[in-house]
């Protein structure tokens, strides 16, 4: 594609060179540059793309986009830049997103793109939307924490919200293969880093807002601001779908131009839901006055299912058809996955890694089996928000009979230091009911071995992940495999 088409509306100013040249690829990683590429220098957290401009030129980049003129000049001063086009942008993050969309011919405009943001429920909601619309006969794409799908073909995801080049490339593939819908997780970090700039959303969903990502955003107010930006930027012909039971549900809507649609499990709203009864096998819901059975469990999943129902109806699906489809949906991977073992033990694997998510899961398990022993195993990720560690301890001791504190993805922190932070949240009663085992596999084995007849054992934090990160090492770690192996020894 010609450069003049790619830079349209990107805010990049031509400093020198031609804009009539063809661009073979757009790169923000100098290692991926080949002859004829455009290299966009983006300032990151671990490195600055401006430091790699000379390397990009050496590998054949013919177009350079930068925002720091002084840094770019240092890189270019000793190079022969004849035939190279230079562009300056106020924000290369913003320009990258717009250029990526243009380069792939703005594929989001050819799809019905639905995004969801919030602290908890994003993955479940988009995964089940993708499954439901697929079951209703539509070809759909999915961009989620767990996986990205083009129709029925999936690949493992790296980030909750991918970079703009990956997003637009995948959406272009969706268009080429005949997809009509795309369901996408939108993270606060993705919004703040402009990964979704240039995308045309037909609907945006707000689930809830609780404690998370303060290691990045520093304050809750900033976390909220980044979430809200998603709705502020929705076009007037889009829908803004919000959970009004969350105290920030209508705050998110304050400046949106989109048509606001509300949902609630407690209040009067455009669409409502009540949990009539539930067990480990599922729950009976009343959605907009009609009863419907779901294999999912928990009040938080009632909200997720109501968000799915509301979105589908807003997009034109028949309510009765949606209710039938909802009844067939299974949980997303690593979300309240129940493995039954000897002695009627239930090992429940869930991704809960925030205080609110952990409380939702524990409350659900306690409500379903109030007389069963409840064991909670959890840890906290290293190099992430430390303030939530004692909060999660306080929640675990509130609901669980026994607690095992262990590792999660410790990354570059010492597991013992993370566990010490968690321990601060226990009172004397909580500490007396807790075990501290650094090795997560040993901790899981211990939890299942000490579980009594009919006990419920929650393994929280890893969910769908099949790896564990310690230091810079990422090793295979699949909790379902470990549970199955332990259960086989208990038979």
TIKOLVO-955730 format. One line per field, with one value per residue (C-alpha): x, y, z; residue in three letters. Coordinates in steps of 0.05 Angstrom, whole numbers. Layout:
BEGIN
c1 <- X,...
c2 <- Y,...
c3 <- Z,...
residu <- ala,...
REM end
This chain:
BEGIN
c1 <- 0,23,49,2,-57,-27,-13,-82,-111,-52,-26,43,78,125,194,228,220,165,96,83,126,99,104,115,103,95,139,149,201,267,280,221,243,257,270,214,186,160,191,152,193,150,173,161,172,231,261,253,242,281,344,335,323,393,385,319,349,406,356,321,269,251,203,217,164,187,162,228,265,329,334,319,372,425,408,406,464,516,472,460,385,378,314,287,222,220,155,146,85,61,48,76,30,-31,-1,17,-55,-85,-32,-42,-117,-105,-52,-102,-158,-195,-223,-262,-309,-328,-345,-395,-342,-362,-314,-319,-280,-282,-241,-274,-316,-284,-257,-320,-365,-328,-314,-387,-410,-364,-391,-464,-462,-424,-478,-531,-499,-454,-380,-344,-276,-251,-195,-186,-138,-139,-140,-153,-200,-212,-276,-262,-186,-153,-84,-58,-61,-4,-39,-110,-110,-59,-17,-51,-14,-36,-107,-116,-81,-127,-189,-166,-163,-233,-260,-224,-255,-325,-332,-390,-376,-315,-317,-258,-231,-210,-162,-148,-75,-95,-138,-84,-31,-78,-80,-153,-148,-174,-222,-296,-338,-412,-421,-382,-398,-379,-378,-351,-293,-254,-182,-131,-72,-54,19,10,-42,-18,-87,-158,-180,-131,-153,-225,-206,-174,-234,-281,-242,-267,-339,-322,-296,-353,-389,-461,-487,-458,-487,-458,-481,-471,-480,-517,-508,-435,-426,-386,-435,-466,-401,-374,-432,-425,-392,-409,-443,-468,-538,-537,-569,-571,-572,-581,-591,-616,-649,-697,-660,-670,-653,-656,-637,-650,-618,-675,-634,-564,-521,-454,-491,-516,-568,-638,-644,-702,-681,-730,-785,-769,-736,-673,-624,-549,-492,-452,-456,-448,-478,-419,-436,-509,-482,-438,-497,-542,-489,-486,-562,-567,-514,-545,-614,-587,-552,-618,-623,-690,-695,-723,-668,-615,-644,-641,-569,-550,-573,-521,-460,-405,-356,-295,-230,-204,-267,-300,-279,-301,-262,-296,-252,-252,-288,-335,-281,-292,-228,-250,-200,-211,-171,-191,-130,-162,-196,-265,-258,-234,-292,-342,-317,-313,-382,-410,-377,-399,-471,-475,-446,-454,-441,-380,-309,-280,-205,-177,-109,-82,-21,-6,34,103,121,47,3,26,-32,-82,-43,-67,-137,-140,-117,-173,-224,-197,-201,-273,-300,-253,-246,-173,-125,-61,-18,30,63,30,75,128,169,229,203,219,159,174,167,101,75,97,56,-4,6,-3,-77,-92,-113,-95,-153,-133,-61,-81,-121,-67,-9,47,78,120,119,51,50,65,12,-41,-23,-27,-95,-125,-93,-120,-190,-244,-305,-345,-296,-291,-220,-211,-147,-147,-104,-79,-144,-131,-56,-13,52,86,136,193,248,254,236,168,156,98,49,-22,-65,-115,-59,-36,-106,-120,-55,-69,-140,-115,-72,-131,-175
c2 <- 0,71,112,170,124,93,159,189,218,191,259,245,303,290,319,295,244,219,194,161,100,30,3,-72,-77,-35,-53,-26,-80,-68,-143,-154,-101,-121,-81,-32,-32,27,30,66,85,75,90,29,12,-34,-1,59,47,110,73,24,71,61,-15,-10,31,-19,-75,-39,6,61,100,122,151,183,230,248,290,295,220,207,256,222,156,185,233,183,148,159,174,187,154,149,184,214,230,262,247,278,207,148,102,138,141,68,49,92,70,-3,4,39,-11,-68,-27,-13,-83,-64,-23,-86,-125,-117,-105,-113,-96,-108,-74,-82,-115,-184,-223,-200,-267,-306,-256,-250,-325,-343,-289,-320,-389,-368,-328,-385,-434,-387,-395,-334,-335,-297,-274,-271,-231,-251,-265,-339,-344,-308,-339,-327,-365,-433,-429,-408,-387,-374,-301,-263,-201,-185,-131,-144,-91,-52,-89,-157,-134,-106,-165,-214,-173,-170,-246,-247,-204,-246,-311,-283,-266,-220,-208,-198,-201,-168,-158,-85,-75,-9,-15,-28,36,78,53,68,-3,5,73,71,13,22,-10,-25,-39,-31,-69,-49,-107,-80,-41,-66,-68,-87,-61,-7,-27,4,58,78,104,77,143,134,62,86,142,93,47,106,130,69,93,166,149,105,135,158,99,49,19,29,-29,-21,-58,-8,-50,-30,38,61,34,101,139,103,131,204,228,174,193,121,97,73,6,-18,-87,-107,-166,-121,-59,-35,-34,-45,-119,-157,-225,-262,-327,-372,-433,-462,-524,-550,-572,-502,-449,-429,-357,-311,-264,-209,-251,-316,-376,-405,-458,-448,-497,-438,-422,-361,-291,-263,-310,-287,-218,-246,-283,-222,-180,-232,-234,-158,-151,-203,-172,-102,-128,-155,-227,-254,-260,-331,-354,-323,-357,-425,-412,-389,-455,-493,-450,-483,-444,-411,-450,-441,-407,-447,-513,-569,-634,-688,-738,-794,-782,-735,-681,-623,-589,-522,-487,-412,-353,-309,-265,-201,-191,-183,-244,-287,-264,-278,-349,-365,-336,-379,-443,-429,-415,-479,-525,-489,-552,-576,-563,-507,-504,-443,-446,-382,-339,-271,-252,-221,-153,-134,-94,-110,-75,-129,-185,-175,-160,-229,-260,-226,-251,-322,-326,-298,-355,-414,-466,-479,-438,-455,-396,-413,-385,-359,-327,-300,-270,-232,-227,-278,-322,-317,-241,-246,-295,-250,-193,-240,-262,-190,-195,-253,-244,-297,-341,-338,-354,-414,-442,-430,-468,-434,-477,-443,-499,-495,-568,-591,-543,-572,-643,-623,-589,-651,-699,-663,-653,-691,-728,-682,-623,-567,-546,-480,-472,-398,-353,-396,-416,-428,-417,-479,-448,-417,-360,-358,-307,-306,-380,-400,-474,-520,-523,-549,-553,-600,-650,-646,-655,-714,-748,-737,-761,-825,-840,-829,-881
c3 <- 0,-14,43,31,44,106,141,128,193,233,255,227,192,133,148,84,30,-15,7,-60,-44,-30,41,48,123,186,245,315,330,292,292,245,195,123,60,45,116,155,225,279,340,402,473,515,588,579,517,471,397,381,403,346,287,259,265,228,172,167,157,101,131,81,124,196,242,308,362,397,345,386,396,323,300,342,308,238,238,216,165,91,91,17,-6,65,85,155,192,259,303,368,392,355,395,366,296,298,314,258,207,225,212,146,124,132,99,164,175,238,195,157,221,277,330,403,459,533,589,664,718,718,669,604,581,599,565,498,496,506,458,405,420,421,356,323,347,318,250,244,228,283,308,379,412,484,541,527,451,386,336,263,254,285,277,342,365,435,458,489,518,539,485,430,395,338,283,310,321,251,219,254,237,164,164,195,139,86,114,117,191,208,282,325,402,436,507,518,576,612,592,520,521,554,504,445,420,401,369,297,311,296,352,344,419,483,547,618,668,735,765,825,850,796,755,805,794,725,735,806,827,822,791,734,725,720,672,623,625,614,553,516,523,513,444,420,360,365,324,373,437,506,549,624,689,733,795,795,828,768,716,700,712,651,610,628,565,515,449,441,458,530,547,620,653,725,772,829,800,747,680,606,617,683,712,777,801,822,845,834,846,821,758,740,756,739,717,703,647,628,660,625,660,629,653,649,664,692,767,810,815,776,719,722,706,650,619,625,590,534,528,528,474,429,435,422,360,333,357,379,455,453,407,453,514,480,460,530,559,518,536,577,621,589,603,674,698,754,721,767,770,812,848,900,966,926,927,879,854,825,780,770,744,803,816,842,909,878,834,892,935,879,871,945,958,901,927,998,976,934,987,1054,1095,1056,1077,1034,1022,985,951,922,910,879,817,826,796,801,847,919,953,935,968,1040,1014,982,1048,1086,1035,1037,1113,1111,1070,1072,1127,1109,1067,1030,1008,951,889,826,773,819,761,789,860,914,928,1002,998,962,1013,1069,1039,1036,1108,1132,1113,1161,1232,1285,1264,1191,1205,1248,1189,1137,1108,1070,1015,962,910,877,855,925,951,904,925,998,989,955,1005,1066,1036,1073,1046,1000,1007,956,939,902,862,848,804,746,711,637,642,628,651,711,708,758,745,669,662,635,648,634,691,681,744,711,697,769,797,752,773,847,841,807,869,916,881
residu <- unk,unk,unk,unk,unk,unk,unk,unk,unk,unk,unk,unk,unk,unk,unk,unk,unk,unk,unk,unk,unk,unk,unk,unk,unk,unk,unk,unk,unk,unk,unk,unk,unk,unk,unk,unk,unk,unk,unk,unk,unk,unk,unk,unk,unk,unk,unk,unk,unk,unk,unk,unk,unk,unk,unk,unk,unk,unk,unk,unk,unk,unk,unk,unk,unk,unk,unk,unk,unk,unk,unk,unk,unk,unk,unk,unk,unk,unk,unk,unk,unk,unk,unk,unk,unk,unk,unk,unk,unk,unk,unk,unk,unk,unk,unk,unk,unk,unk,unk,unk,unk,unk,unk,unk,unk,unk,unk,unk,unk,unk,unk,unk,unk,unk,unk,unk,unk,unk,unk,unk,unk,unk,unk,unk,unk,unk,unk,unk,unk,unk,unk,unk,unk,unk,unk,unk,unk,unk,unk,unk,unk,unk,unk,unk,unk,unk,unk,unk,unk,unk,unk,unk,unk,unk,unk,unk,unk,unk,unk,unk,unk,unk,unk,unk,unk,unk,unk,unk,unk,unk,unk,unk,unk,unk,unk,unk,unk,unk,unk,unk,unk,unk,unk,unk,unk,unk,unk,unk,unk,unk,unk,unk,unk,unk,unk,unk,unk,unk,unk,unk,unk,unk,unk,unk,unk,unk,unk,unk,unk,unk,unk,unk,unk,unk,unk,unk,unk,unk,unk,unk,unk,unk,unk,unk,unk,unk,unk,unk,unk,unk,unk,unk,unk,unk,unk,unk,unk,unk,unk,unk,unk,unk,unk,unk,unk,unk,unk,unk,unk,unk,unk,unk,unk,unk,unk,unk,unk,unk,unk,unk,unk,unk,unk,unk,unk,unk,unk,unk,unk,unk,unk,unk,unk,unk,unk,unk,unk,unk,unk,unk,unk,unk,unk,unk,unk,unk,unk,unk,unk,unk,unk,unk,unk,unk,unk,unk,unk,unk,unk,unk,unk,unk,unk,unk,unk,unk,unk,unk,unk,unk,unk,unk,unk,unk,unk,unk,unk,unk,unk,unk,unk,unk,unk,unk,unk,unk,unk,unk,unk,unk,unk,unk,unk,unk,unk,unk,unk,unk,unk,unk,unk,unk,unk,unk,unk,unk,unk,unk,unk,unk,unk,unk,unk,unk,unk,unk,unk,unk,unk,unk,unk,unk,unk,unk,unk,unk,unk,unk,unk,unk,unk,unk,unk,unk,unk,unk,unk,unk,unk,unk,unk,unk,unk,unk,unk,unk,unk,unk,unk,unk,unk,unk,unk,unk,unk,unk,unk,unk,unk,unk,unk,unk,unk,unk,unk,unk,unk,unk,unk,unk,unk,unk,unk,unk,unk,unk,unk,unk,unk,unk,unk,unk,unk,unk,unk,unk,unk,unk,unk,unk,unk,unk,unk,unk,unk,unk,unk,unk,unk,unk,unk,unk,unk,unk,unk,unk,unk,unk,unk,unk,unk,unk,unk,unk,unk,unk,unk,unk,unk,unk,unk,unk,unk,unk,unk,unk,unk,unk,unk,unk,unk,unk,unk,unk,unk,unk,unk,unk,unk,unk,unk,unk,unk,unk,unk,unk,unk,unk,unk,unk,unk
REM end
